Amino acid sequence: MSHNLACYRCGAALAELSLPLSRHDRCPACSADLHVCRMCAFFDRHVPRQCREDGAEDVTEKERPNFCDWFKPSDAAFDPARKAEADAAQDALAALFGDD
């Protein structure tokens, strides 16, 4: 089955990965773990525990692989504005400390 998933961290297409995502799946472009809260359709940074599923266990590290039974990959997990902020911060650090 075809899907339009993109990595939550870098935005790379994940079409070559089959669903359901395994706990061991990683982004082919940036090596980010993919079975993580940040990649889930229930992830919402504006609600308590950052999860809209009341039955899900609390996961403190949202970018680490987990065993959540409620995990459902979101095709809207990538946030270009967040990526732009992270890139700008990385560039500022490189300018401050050198890129060596």
Biopython code that builds the backbone (N, CA, C, O; Angstrom):
import numpy as np
from Bio.PDB.StructureBuilder import StructureBuilder

atoms = [
    (1, "MET", "N", (0.844, -1.175, 0.000)),
    (1, "MET", "CA", (0.000, 0.000, 0.000)),
    (1, "MET", "C", (0.895, 1.245, 0.000)),
    (1, "MET", "O", (1.896, 1.296, 0.714)),
    (2, "SER", "N", (0.534, 2.224, -0.788)),
    (2, "SER", "CA", (1.288, 3.464, -0.895)),
    (2, "SER", "C", (0.953, 4.401, 0.262)),
    (2, "SER", "O", (-0.173, 4.410, 0.759)),
    (3, "HIS", "N", (1.942, 5.190, 0.685)),
    (3, "HIS", "CA", (1.713, 6.170, 1.743)),
    (3, "HIS", "C", (2.581, 7.395, 1.479)),
    (3, "HIS", "O", (3.534, 7.340, 0.701)),
    (4, "ASN", "N", (2.241, 8.494, 2.132)),
    (4, "ASN", "CA", (2.936, 9.766, 1.941)),
    (4, "ASN", "C", (3.701, 10.187, 3.183)),
    (4, "ASN", "O", (3.774, 11.379, 3.481)),
    (5, "LEU", "N", (4.263, 9.256, 3.903)),
    (5, "LEU", "CA", (4.980, 9.597, 5.127)),
    (5, "LEU", "C", (6.295, 10.295, 4.819)),
    (5, "LEU", "O", (6.971, 10.001, 3.832)),
    (6, "ALA", "N", (6.635, 11.238, 5.707)),
    (6, "ALA", "CA", (7.919, 11.933, 5.632)),
    (6, "ALA", "C", (8.522, 11.930, 7.033)),
    (6, "ALA", "O", (7.794, 11.972, 8.025)),
    (7, "CYS", "N", (9.821, 11.881, 7.115)),
    (7, "CYS", "CA", (10.521, 11.891, 8.394)),
    (7, "CYS", "C", (10.161, 13.152, 9.172)),
    (7, "CYS", "O", (10.176, 14.252, 8.620)),
    (8, "TYR", "N", (9.840, 12.991, 10.447)),
    (8, "TYR", "CA", (9.478, 14.136, 11.288)),
    (8, "TYR", "C", (10.652, 15.092, 11.468)),
    (8, "TYR", "O", (10.439, 16.283, 11.696)),
    (9, "ARG", "N", (11.882, 14.602, 11.371)),
    (9, "ARG", "CA", (13.055, 15.428, 11.630)),
    (9, "ARG", "C", (13.551, 16.157, 10.381)),
    (9, "ARG", "O", (13.786, 17.365, 10.434)),
    (10, "CYS", "N", (13.715, 15.451, 9.258)),
    (10, "CYS", "CA", (14.330, 16.073, 8.079)),
    (10, "CYS", "C", (13.382, 16.240, 6.900)),
    (10, "CYS", "O", (13.703, 16.970, 5.963)),
    (11, "GLY", "N", (12.234, 15.590, 6.918)),
    (11, "GLY", "CA", (11.269, 15.721, 5.834)),
    (11, "GLY", "C", (11.483, 14.774, 4.668)),
    (11, "GLY", "O", (10.770, 14.861, 3.669)),
    (12, "ALA", "N", (12.455, 13.866, 4.772)),
    (12, "ALA", "CA", (12.723, 12.922, 3.687)),
    (12, "ALA", "C", (11.533, 11.978, 3.498)),
    (12, "ALA", "O", (10.894, 11.568, 4.467)),
    (13, "ALA", "N", (11.247, 11.644, 2.254)),
    (13, "ALA", "CA", (10.158, 10.718, 1.938)),
    (13, "ALA", "C", (10.476, 9.325, 2.477)),
    (13, "ALA", "O", (11.613, 8.858, 2.404)),
    (14, "LEU", "N", (9.453, 8.677, 3.016)),
    (14, "LEU", "CA", (9.615, 7.334, 3.584)),
    (14, "LEU", "C", (8.810, 6.301, 2.803)),
    (14, "LEU", "O", (8.460, 5.251, 3.341)),
    (15, "ALA", "N", (8.515, 6.594, 1.541)),
    (15, "ALA", "CA", (7.660, 5.736, 0.721)),
    (15, "ALA", "C", (8.215, 4.320, 0.556)),
    (15, "ALA", "O", (7.449, 3.373, 0.377)),
    (16, "GLU", "N", (9.537, 4.169, 0.614)),
    (16, "GLU", "CA", (10.109, 2.835, 0.417)),
    (16, "GLU", "C", (9.956, 1.934, 1.646)),
    (16, "GLU", "O", (10.167, 0.725, 1.556)),
    (17, "LEU", "N", (9.593, 2.515, 2.786)),
    (17, "LEU", "CA", (9.375, 1.711, 3.991)),
    (17, "LEU", "C", (7.957, 1.148, 3.994)),
    (17, "LEU", "O", (7.008, 1.827, 3.600)),
    (18, "SER", "N", (7.826, -0.087, 4.438)),
    (18, "SER", "CA", (6.496, -0.694, 4.488)),
    (18, "SER", "C", (5.844, -0.431, 5.838)),
    (18, "SER", "O", (6.519, -0.277, 6.856)),
    (19, "LEU", "N", (4.532, -0.385, 5.822)),
    (19, "LEU", "CA", (3.760, -0.199, 7.049)),
    (19, "LEU", "C", (3.297, -1.549, 7.554)),
    (19, "LEU", "O", (3.073, -2.447, 6.742)),
    (20, "PRO", "N", (3.144, -1.734, 8.840)),
    (20, "PRO", "CA", (3.401, -0.764, 9.895)),
    (20, "PRO", "C", (4.900, -0.575, 10.121)),
    (20, "PRO", "O", (5.700, -1.484, 9.902)),
    (21, "LEU", "N", (5.255, 0.630, 10.565)),
    (21, "LEU", "CA", (6.656, 0.905, 10.860)),
    (21, "LEU", "C", (7.115, 0.040, 12.023)),
    (21, "LEU", "O", (6.402, -0.120, 13.014)),
    (22, "SER", "N", (8.282, -0.502, 11.893)),
    (22, "SER", "CA", (8.889, -1.304, 12.955)),
    (22, "SER", "C", (9.531, -0.398, 13.987)),
    (22, "SER", "O", (9.873, 0.747, 13.691)),
    (23, "ARG", "N", (9.694, -0.901, 15.183)),
    (23, "ARG", "CA", (10.390, -0.157, 16.228)),
    (23, "ARG", "C", (11.842, 0.117, 15.822)),
    (23, "ARG", "O", (12.486, 1.003, 16.384)),
    (24, "HIS", "N", (12.347, -0.628, 14.867)),
    (24, "HIS", "CA", (13.743, -0.500, 14.441)),
    (24, "HIS", "C", (13.910, 0.315, 13.165)),
    (24, "HIS", "O", (15.040, 0.527, 12.724)),
    (25, "ASP", "N", (12.815, 0.779, 12.556)),
    (25, "ASP", "CA", (12.920, 1.553, 11.322)),
    (25, "ASP", "C", (13.556, 2.913, 11.590)),
    (25, "ASP", "O", (13.278, 3.568, 12.594)),
    (26, "ARG", "N", (14.423, 3.316, 10.655)),
    (26, "ARG", "CA", (15.099, 4.609, 10.741)),
    (26, "ARG", "C", (14.957, 5.329, 9.412)),
    (26, "ARG", "O", (14.775, 4.706, 8.365)),
    (27, "CYS", "N", (15.043, 6.638, 9.472)),
    (27, "CYS", "CA", (15.002, 7.458, 8.269)),
    (27, "CYS", "C", (16.251, 7.166, 7.436)),
    (27, "CYS", "O", (17.364, 7.199, 7.962)),
    (28, "PRO", "N", (16.078, 6.882, 6.148)),
    (28, "PRO", "CA", (17.255, 6.614, 5.312)),
    (28, "PRO", "C", (18.128, 7.853, 5.089)),
    (28, "PRO", "O", (19.301, 7.717, 4.743)),
    (29, "ALA", "N", (17.584, 9.048, 5.278)),
    (29, "ALA", "CA", (18.351, 10.269, 5.046)),
    (29, "ALA", "C", (19.096, 10.760, 6.283)),
    (29, "ALA", "O", (20.266, 11.130, 6.187)),
    (30, "CYS", "N", (18.434, 10.771, 7.451)),
    (30, "CYS", "CA", (19.071, 11.349, 8.648)),
    (30, "CYS", "C", (19.254, 10.345, 9.786)),
    (30, "CYS", "O", (19.795, 10.695, 10.835)),
    (31, "SER", "N", (18.817, 9.121, 9.594)),
    (31, "SER", "CA", (18.942, 8.030, 10.576)),
    (31, "SER", "C", (18.122, 8.234, 11.846)),
    (31, "SER", "O", (18.395, 7.592, 12.860)),
    (32, "ALA", "N", (17.125, 9.115, 11.810)),
    (32, "ALA", "CA", (16.255, 9.306, 12.976)),
    (32, "ALA", "C", (15.384, 8.068, 13.163)),
    (32, "ALA", "O", (14.908, 7.485, 12.189)),
    (33, "ASP", "N", (15.178, 7.668, 14.415)),
    (33, "ASP", "CA", (14.245, 6.588, 14.707)),
    (33, "ASP", "C", (12.850, 7.053, 14.301)),
    (33, "ASP", "O", (12.527, 8.233, 14.439)),
    (34, "LEU", "N", (12.020, 6.134, 13.802)),
    (34, "LEU", "CA", (10.709, 6.524, 13.286)),
    (34, "LEU", "C", (9.528, 6.059, 14.122)),
    (34, "LEU", "O", (8.461, 6.671, 14.059)),
    (35, "HIS", "N", (9.683, 4.996, 14.905)),
    (35, "HIS", "CA", (8.577, 4.534, 15.763)),
    (35, "HIS", "C", (8.663, 5.318, 17.069)),
    (35, "HIS", "O", (8.940, 4.765, 18.133)),
    (36, "VAL", "N", (8.415, 6.636, 16.953)),
    (36, "VAL", "CA", (8.566, 7.557, 18.082)),
    (36, "VAL", "C", (7.320, 8.435, 18.184)),
    (36, "VAL", "O", (6.569, 8.579, 17.220)),
    (37, "CYS", "N", (7.117, 9.008, 19.344)),
    (37, "CYS", "CA", (5.950, 9.868, 19.574)),
    (37, "CYS", "C", (5.871, 11.005, 18.566)),
    (37, "CYS", "O", (4.788, 11.314, 18.069)),
    (38, "ARG", "N", (6.999, 11.629, 18.257)),
    (38, "ARG", "CA", (6.999, 12.769, 17.337)),
    (38, "ARG", "C", (6.489, 12.392, 15.950)),
    (38, "ARG", "O", (6.068, 13.270, 15.197)),
    (39, "MET", "N", (6.515, 11.126, 15.596)),
    (39, "MET", "CA", (6.076, 10.656, 14.278)),
    (39, "MET", "C", (4.630, 10.169, 14.310)),
    (39, "MET", "O", (4.092, 9.757, 13.282)),
    (40, "CYS", "N", (4.005, 10.212, 15.468)),
    (40, "CYS", "CA", (2.677, 9.623, 15.659)),
    (40, "CYS", "C", (1.551, 10.621, 15.403)),
    (40, "CYS", "O", (1.690, 11.813, 15.679)),
    (41, "ALA", "N", (0.449, 10.127, 14.879)),
    (41, "ALA", "CA", (-0.739, 10.950, 14.624)),
    (41, "ALA", "C", (-1.344, 11.487, 15.918)),
    (41, "ALA", "O", (-2.037, 12.504, 15.888)),
    (42, "PHE", "N", (-1.102, 10.838, 17.045)),
    (42, "PHE", "CA", (-1.650, 11.282, 18.325)),
    (42, "PHE", "C", (-0.762, 12.296, 19.039)),
    (42, "PHE", "O", (-1.166, 12.854, 20.059)),
    (43, "PHE", "N", (0.449, 12.545, 18.517)),
    (43, "PHE", "CA", (1.348, 13.501, 19.143)),
    (43, "PHE", "C", (0.795, 14.911, 18.989)),
    (43, "PHE", "O", (0.404, 15.326, 17.898)),
    (44, "ASP", "N", (0.769, 15.643, 20.106)),
    (44, "ASP", "CA", (0.305, 17.037, 20.096)),
    (44, "ASP", "C", (1.016, 17.750, 21.230)),
    (44, "ASP", "O", (0.733, 17.494, 22.400)),
    (45, "ARG", "N", (1.927, 18.634, 20.897)),
    (45, "ARG", "CA", (2.732, 19.305, 21.928)),
    (45, "ARG", "C", (1.902, 20.225, 22.813)),
    (45, "ARG", "O", (2.407, 20.709, 23.826)),
    (46, "HIS", "N", (0.631, 20.483, 22.460)),
    (46, "HIS", "CA", (-0.209, 21.424, 23.203)),
    (46, "HIS", "C", (-1.151, 20.765, 24.202)),
    (46, "HIS", "O", (-1.972, 21.455, 24.806)),
    (47, "VAL", "N", (-1.059, 19.449, 24.393)),
    (47, "VAL", "CA", (-1.913, 18.768, 25.362)),
    (47, "VAL", "C", (-1.034, 18.113, 26.431)),
    (47, "VAL", "O", (0.156, 17.890, 26.206)),
    (48, "PRO", "N", (-1.619, 17.805, 27.593)),
    (48, "PRO", "CA", (-0.826, 17.138, 28.633)),
    (48, "PRO", "C", (-0.219, 15.836, 28.095)),
    (48, "PRO", "O", (-0.852, 15.112, 27.326)),
    (49, "ARG", "N", (0.982, 15.564, 28.503)),
    (49, "ARG", "CA", (1.745, 14.383, 28.087)),
    (49, "ARG", "C", (2.065, 14.397, 26.598)),
    (49, "ARG", "O", (2.691, 13.461, 26.100)),
    (50, "GLN", "N", (1.649, 15.436, 25.874)),
    (50, "GLN", "CA", (1.854, 15.591, 24.436)),
    (50, "GLN", "C", (1.270, 14.430, 23.627)),
    (50, "GLN", "O", (1.789, 14.076, 22.569)),
    (51, "CYS", "N", (0.189, 13.847, 24.137)),
    (51, "CYS", "CA", (-0.467, 12.732, 23.457)),
    (51, "CYS", "C", (-1.979, 12.880, 23.579)),
    (51, "CYS", "O", (-2.506, 13.076, 24.674)),
    (52, "ARG", "N", (-2.675, 12.784, 22.436)),
    (52, "ARG", "CA", (-4.139, 12.889, 22.441)),
    (52, "ARG", "C", (-4.831, 11.564, 22.725)),
    (52, "ARG", "O", (-6.059, 11.520, 22.800)),
    (53, "GLU", "N", (-4.078, 10.492, 22.883)),
    (53, "GLU", "CA", (-4.677, 9.192, 23.198)),
    (53, "GLU", "C", (-4.612, 8.967, 24.705)),
    (53, "GLU", "O", (-3.535, 8.766, 25.267)),
    (54, "ASP", "N", (-5.776, 9.003, 25.353)),
    (54, "ASP", "CA", (-5.834, 8.851, 26.813)),
    (54, "ASP", "C", (-5.334, 7.498, 27.288)),
    (54, "ASP", "O", (-4.805, 7.396, 28.395)),
    (55, "GLY", "N", (-5.489, 6.462, 26.484)),
    (55, "GLY", "CA", (-5.101, 5.114, 26.903)),
    (55, "GLY", "C", (-3.624, 4.810, 26.771)),
    (55, "GLY", "O", (-3.161, 3.780, 27.260)),
    (56, "ALA", "N", (-2.879, 5.682, 26.122)),
    (56, "ALA", "CA", (-1.451, 5.430, 25.900)),
    (56, "ALA", "C", (-0.652, 5.670, 27.171)),
    (56, "ALA", "O", (-0.963, 6.560, 27.963)),
    (57, "GLU", "N", (0.380, 4.859, 27.349)),
    (57, "GLU", "CA", (1.276, 5.052, 28.484)),
    (57, "GLU", "C", (2.084, 6.324, 28.275)),
    (57, "GLU", "O", (2.309, 6.751, 27.143)),
    (58, "ASP", "N", (2.518, 6.923, 29.377)),
    (58, "ASP", "CA", (3.321, 8.131, 29.300)),
    (58, "ASP", "C", (4.723, 7.795, 28.790)),
    (58, "ASP", "O", (5.389, 6.906, 29.320)),
    (59, "VAL", "N", (5.155, 8.503, 27.773)),
    (59, "VAL", "CA", (6.499, 8.346, 27.213)),
    (59, "VAL", "C", (7.201, 9.675, 27.392)),
    (59, "VAL", "O", (6.752, 10.688, 26.856)),
    (60, "THR", "N", (8.292, 9.688, 28.134)),
    (60, "THR", "CA", (8.961, 10.955, 28.425)),
    (60, "THR", "C", (9.867, 11.427, 27.293)),
    (60, "THR", "O", (9.971, 12.630, 27.056)),
    (61, "GLU", "N", (10.512, 10.524, 26.604)),
    (61, "GLU", "CA", (11.418, 10.893, 25.518)),
    (61, "GLU", "C", (10.703, 10.689, 24.182)),
    (61, "GLU", "O", (10.601, 9.566, 23.689)),
    (62, "LYS", "N", (10.218, 11.768, 23.611)),
    (62, "LYS", "CA", (9.343, 11.726, 22.436)),
    (62, "LYS", "C", (10.061, 11.390, 21.138)),
    (62, "LYS", "O", (9.406, 11.139, 20.126)),
    (63, "GLU", "N", (11.395, 11.379, 21.140)),
    (63, "GLU", "CA", (12.150, 11.066, 19.933)),
    (63, "GLU", "C", (12.932, 9.760, 20.063)),
    (63, "GLU", "O", (13.860, 9.507, 19.294)),
    (64, "ARG", "N", (12.555, 8.934, 21.037)),
    (64, "ARG", "CA", (13.192, 7.621, 21.230)),
    (64, "ARG", "C", (12.200, 6.528, 20.866)),
    (64, "ARG", "O", (11.002, 6.687, 21.104)),
    (65, "PRO", "N", (12.666, 5.421, 20.295)),
    (65, "PRO", "CA", (11.755, 4.322, 19.942)),
    (65, "PRO", "C", (10.996, 3.838, 21.172)),
    (65, "PRO", "O", (11.531, 3.825, 22.281)),
    (66, "ASN", "N", (9.742, 3.440, 20.961)),
    (66, "ASN", "CA", (8.931, 2.954, 22.068)),
    (66, "ASN", "C", (8.063, 1.791, 21.612)),
    (66, "ASN", "O", (8.042, 1.440, 20.433)),
    (67, "PHE", "N", (7.358, 1.209, 22.550)),
    (67, "PHE", "CA", (6.502, 0.059, 22.273)),
    (67, "PHE", "C", (5.022, 0.421, 22.346)),
    (67, "PHE", "O", (4.194, -0.457, 22.585)),
    (68, "CYS", "N", (4.673, 1.670, 22.149)),
    (68, "CYS", "CA", (3.297, 2.127, 22.291)),
    (68, "CYS", "C", (2.370, 1.366, 21.335)),
    (68, "CYS", "O", (2.611, 1.309, 20.130)),
    (69, "ASP", "N", (1.315, 0.790, 21.897)),
    (69, "ASP", "CA", (0.334, 0.057, 21.088)),
    (69, "ASP", "C", (-0.554, 0.990, 20.276)),
    (69, "ASP", "O", (-1.205, 0.545, 19.331)),
    (70, "TRP", "N", (-0.595, 2.261, 20.621)),
    (70, "TRP", "CA", (-1.448, 3.231, 19.942)),
    (70, "TRP", "C", (-0.742, 3.914, 18.778)),
    (70, "TRP", "O", (-1.361, 4.697, 18.057)),
    (71, "PHE", "N", (0.533, 3.634, 18.583)),
    (71, "PHE", "CA", (1.312, 4.321, 17.556)),
    (71, "PHE", "C", (0.669, 4.201, 16.176)),
    (71, "PHE", "O", (0.354, 3.108, 15.706)),
    (72, "LYS", "N", (0.486, 5.358, 15.544)),
    (72, "LYS", "CA", (-0.034, 5.428, 14.177)),
    (72, "LYS", "C", (0.767, 6.511, 13.469)),
    (72, "LYS", "O", (0.654, 7.681, 13.835)),
    (73, "PRO", "N", (1.578, 6.161, 12.461)),
    (73, "PRO", "CA", (2.417, 7.164, 11.816)),
    (73, "PRO", "C", (1.579, 8.258, 11.150)),
    (73, "PRO", "O", (0.544, 7.990, 10.540)),
    (74, "SER", "N", (2.048, 9.474, 11.282)),
    (74, "SER", "CA", (1.342, 10.632, 10.734)),
    (74, "SER", "C", (2.037, 11.132, 9.479)),
    (74, "SER", "O", (3.262, 11.241, 9.440)),
    (75, "ASP", "N", (1.254, 11.434, 8.458)),
    (75, "ASP", "CA", (1.842, 12.011, 7.253)),
    (75, "ASP", "C", (2.039, 13.519, 7.396)),
    (75, "ASP", "O", (2.501, 14.181, 6.467)),
    (76, "ALA", "N", (1.683, 14.061, 8.574)),
    (76, "ALA", "CA", (1.868, 15.491, 8.844)),
    (76, "ALA", "C", (2.884, 15.729, 9.961)),
    (76, "ALA", "O", (2.902, 16.804, 10.560)),
    (77, "ALA", "N", (3.726, 14.740, 10.243)),
    (77, "ALA", "CA", (4.677, 14.848, 11.351)),
    (77, "ALA", "C", (5.801, 15.849, 11.065)),
    (77, "ALA", "O", (6.327, 16.462, 11.994)),
    (78, "PHE", "N", (6.169, 16.020, 9.813)),
    (78, "PHE", "CA", (7.251, 16.948, 9.480)),
    (78, "PHE", "C", (6.745, 18.379, 9.559)),
    (78, "PHE", "O", (5.715, 18.718, 8.976)),
    (79, "ASP", "N", (7.479, 19.218, 10.288)),
    (79, "ASP", "CA", (7.139, 20.626, 10.452)),
    (79, "ASP", "C", (8.278, 21.456, 9.862)),
    (79, "ASP", "O", (9.330, 21.588, 10.488)),
    (80, "PRO", "N", (8.083, 22.014, 8.670)),
    (80, "PRO", "CA", (9.158, 22.783, 8.030)),
    (80, "PRO", "C", (9.638, 23.962, 8.872)),
    (80, "PRO", "O", (10.824, 24.292, 8.846)),
    (81, "ALA", "N", (8.739, 24.602, 9.616)),
    (81, "ALA", "CA", (9.142, 25.737, 10.459)),
    (81, "ALA", "C", (10.081, 25.275, 11.558)),
    (81, "ALA", "O", (11.068, 25.949, 11.856)),
    (82, "ARG", "N", (9.786, 24.138, 12.160)),
    (82, "ARG", "CA", (10.654, 23.585, 13.205)),
    (82, "ARG", "C", (12.025, 23.239, 12.628)),
    (82, "ARG", "O", (13.049, 23.467, 13.273)),
    (83, "LYS", "N", (12.045, 22.692, 11.423)),
    (83, "LYS", "CA", (13.311, 22.355, 10.763)),
    (83, "LYS", "C", (14.107, 23.627, 10.482)),
    (83, "LYS", "O", (15.324, 23.641, 10.665)),
    (84, "ALA", "N", (13.450, 24.679, 10.048)),
    (84, "ALA", "CA", (14.130, 25.949, 9.770)),
    (84, "ALA", "C", (14.728, 26.527, 11.048)),
    (84, "ALA", "O", (15.841, 27.053, 11.030)),
    (85, "GLU", "N", (13.989, 26.433, 12.166)),
    (85, "GLU", "CA", (14.509, 26.900, 13.457)),
    (85, "GLU", "C", (15.736, 26.107, 13.873)),
    (85, "GLU", "O", (16.733, 26.678, 14.315)),
    (86, "ALA", "N", (15.661, 24.789, 13.729)),
    (86, "ALA", "CA", (16.795, 23.936, 14.104)),
    (86, "ALA", "C", (18.012, 24.224, 13.235)),
    (86, "ALA", "O", (19.137, 24.270, 13.732)),
    (87, "ASP", "N", (17.788, 24.418, 11.938)),
    (87, "ASP", "CA", (18.897, 24.736, 11.033)),
    (87, "ASP", "C", (19.532, 26.080, 11.389)),
    (87, "ASP", "O", (20.755, 26.217, 11.365)),
    (88, "ALA", "N", (18.699, 27.074, 11.720)),
    (88, "ALA", "CA", (19.211, 28.396, 12.090)),
    (88, "ALA", "C", (20.032, 28.317, 13.381)),
    (88, "ALA", "O", (21.083, 28.948, 13.494)),
    (89, "ALA", "N", (19.550, 27.544, 14.345)),
    (89, "ALA", "CA", (20.289, 27.377, 15.596)),
    (89, "ALA", "C", (21.628, 26.680, 15.339)),
    (89, "ALA", "O", (22.650, 27.054, 15.914)),
    (90, "GLN", "N", (21.611, 25.674, 14.479)),
    (90, "GLN", "CA", (22.845, 24.954, 14.138)),
    (90, "GLN", "C", (23.833, 25.880, 13.441)),
    (90, "GLN", "O", (25.031, 25.835, 13.721)),
    (91, "ASP", "N", (23.342, 26.713, 12.542)),
    (91, "ASP", "CA", (24.211, 27.674, 11.841)),
    (91, "ASP", "C", (24.798, 28.699, 12.810)),
    (91, "ASP", "O", (25.961, 29.081, 12.686)),
    (92, "ALA", "N", (23.990, 29.142, 13.774)),
    (92, "ALA", "CA", (24.469, 30.114, 14.775)),
    (92, "ALA", "C", (25.566, 29.488, 15.641)),
    (92, "ALA", "O", (26.556, 30.145, 15.960)),
    (93, "LEU", "N", (25.392, 28.247, 16.012)),
    (93, "LEU", "CA", (26.428, 27.551, 16.798)),
    (93, "LEU", "C", (27.714, 27.390, 15.973)),
    (93, "LEU", "O", (28.819, 27.597, 16.475)),
    (94, "ALA", "N", (27.549, 27.027, 14.730)),
    (94, "ALA", "CA", (28.726, 26.860, 13.867)),
    (94, "ALA", "C", (29.463, 28.178, 13.712)),
    (94, "ALA", "O", (30.694, 28.203, 13.713)),
    (95, "ALA", "N", (28.725, 29.273, 13.579)),
    (95, "ALA", "CA", (29.356, 30.602, 13.449)),
    (95, "ALA", "C", (30.055, 30.998, 14.741)),
    (95, "ALA", "O", (31.118, 31.618, 14.708)),
    (96, "LEU", "N", (29.471, 30.646, 15.869)),
    (96, "LEU", "CA", (30.024, 31.011, 17.164)),
    (96, "LEU", "C", (31.284, 30.197, 17.507)),
    (96, "LEU", "O", (32.286, 30.742, 17.970)),
    (97, "PHE", "N", (31.206, 28.889, 17.269)),
    (97, "PHE", "CA", (32.289, 28.009, 17.689)),
    (97, "PHE", "C", (33.146, 27.500, 16.546)),
    (97, "PHE", "O", (34.129, 26.797, 16.784)),
    (98, "GLY", "N", (32.808, 27.828, 15.343)),
    (98, "GLY", "CA", (33.557, 27.326, 14.192)),
    (98, "GLY", "C", (32.982, 26.003, 13.742)),
    (98, "GLY", "O", (32.389, 25.276, 14.539)),
    (99, "ASP", "N", (33.148, 25.691, 12.501)),
    (99, "ASP", "CA", (32.541, 24.491, 11.908)),
    (99, "ASP", "C", (33.568, 23.377, 11.719)),
    (99, "ASP", "O", (33.337, 22.460, 10.931)),
    (100, "ASP", "N", (34.681, 23.437, 12.416)),
    (100, "ASP", "CA", (35.756, 22.458, 12.240)),
    (100, "ASP", "C", (35.398, 21.127, 12.762)),
    (100, "ASP", "O", (36.201, 20.197, 12.686)),
]
sb = StructureBuilder()
sb.init_structure("model")
sb.init_model(0)
sb.init_chain("A")
sb.init_seg("    ")
for serial, (resi, resn, name, xyz) in enumerate(atoms, 1):
    if name == "N":
        sb.init_residue(resn, " ", resi, " ")
    sb.init_atom(name, np.array(xyz, "f"), 0.0, 1.0, " ", f" {name:<3s}", serial, name[0])
structure = sb.get_structure()
